[in-house]
Amino acid sequence: MALQVELVSPERILYSGEAEMVVCRTVSGGEVAFLTGHAPFVGALDIGVVRIKTGDGTEEAAVHGGFVEVRDDRVTVLSDVAELASQIDVERARRAKEAAERKEKDIDDAEAEGALRRAHVRLAVGGNR
């Protein structure tokens, strides 16, 4: 039996289908992997990569926070900002990373740190194409 997975942002459903495993990073729990039969779970997502492993390969998405819910072999990932690897503009992500690094050097700012983390995740996912 496979997991039924949905990765959803406010704009659209980025992924809907079956998977063998879903891996994501939660705020307080680190990386968590979900397989069929997993106990019910709700967690807050950190800025990170969501990996959806299917029989045909792995779909990766950069998520910038959100929530994951697992129940009855269904995994739902809700994120305000999420991008599949194929949708990431790598050059734009590099420019955002450079700008965030410059800003972080000027001031120690949580916003600059968050921008830098988001850029790193986008490059990690988008650079794997």
N, C-alpha and C positions, 0 to 999 in steps of 0.2 A: 504494500500500500504506500502511496506517495503522499507528501504534504501538499495541501492546496495553499498557494502563496499569492499574496497581493502586496505590491509595493506602491503606495499611493502618496501623491503630493496634492496640494490644493488645485493645481492646474489639470492634473490627469492621473490616470493609472499608468505607471511606468512598466509594471510587470504583473501579469496575472496568468497563473498556470501551475503546473505540478513541478515539484522538486524533491530531490532525495534528502537535501539538507539545506538549512539556512544558517549563516553565521553573521553575527553583528556584534558591535561593541556597545555595552551599556555603560551608563554613567558610573555606577558604583560596582559593577560586577565584572568589568573587563569583557573579553570576548566570550560570547555564549553561542553554542551550536545547538540547533533544534533538529531533531529527527522525529520520525513517526513515533507516536506513543508518548511524546514528551508531556510532562505534567503541565497543567495550566500555568501560565506565566504572563505577567505584565511588567514591562520595564521601560525606563527612560533611556533613549539612545543618546550616545555621545556623538561628537563629530567623528565620523569614521567611514569605513567601507562595509557595505552589506554584500555578502557573497551568497548567491543563490545557485546551488549545485544541482544540475539536472543530469539526466543520462547523456545528454549531448554536449555537456561542458559546464562552464561557470559563467553566470551573468554577474557583473559587478556594478555597484552603484555607490556614488559618493552621497552620503547623507549628512546633513548639518543639524543634528538633533532630531527629536521626535519621540515616538513610542513604538514598542513592539508588543503585540499580544499573540499568545499561543493558546489554542484551545481546540480540542477535538480534531487534531491533525490539520489545523488551519493556522497559518502564520500570516498576520497582518502587520505590515510596517507602514506607519504613518509619519511623514516628515514634511515640515514646512518647505524645505528645499532639498530636493533629491535629483540626481542626474545619473543616467546610465552612462557607462564608459563611452559608448558610441556618440553620445550627445555633448561630450565635454570638449570645449575649445581649448586645446592644450596651450596655445600661444597666449590666449587671454589669461589662463590660469598662471602661466609663468610671469606675466606682467603684474598680476595681482599679488603674487608671492613676493616679487621684487619690491613692489610698493609697500607691502606690509612689513618687509624686513627693514626698509628705510625708516618707516614710521616707528617701528619698535625700537630702533637704535636711538631715535630722538627722544622718545618718552616711553616709560614703562607703563603700558596701557593695556587693559584687559581686552579692549576692542581690537587693538592691533594684534594681540596674541591670538584672538579668535580668528581674525582674518587670515593670519599666517597658517593656522591649523587647517582652516577650510581650503586654502590654496594647496597645501601639502596633500590633503586627501584627494582633491580633484586631480592633481598631477599623478598621484599614485594610481588612481583608477584610469584616468585618461591616457597615461603614458604606456599602459600595458597593451594597447591596441596594436 
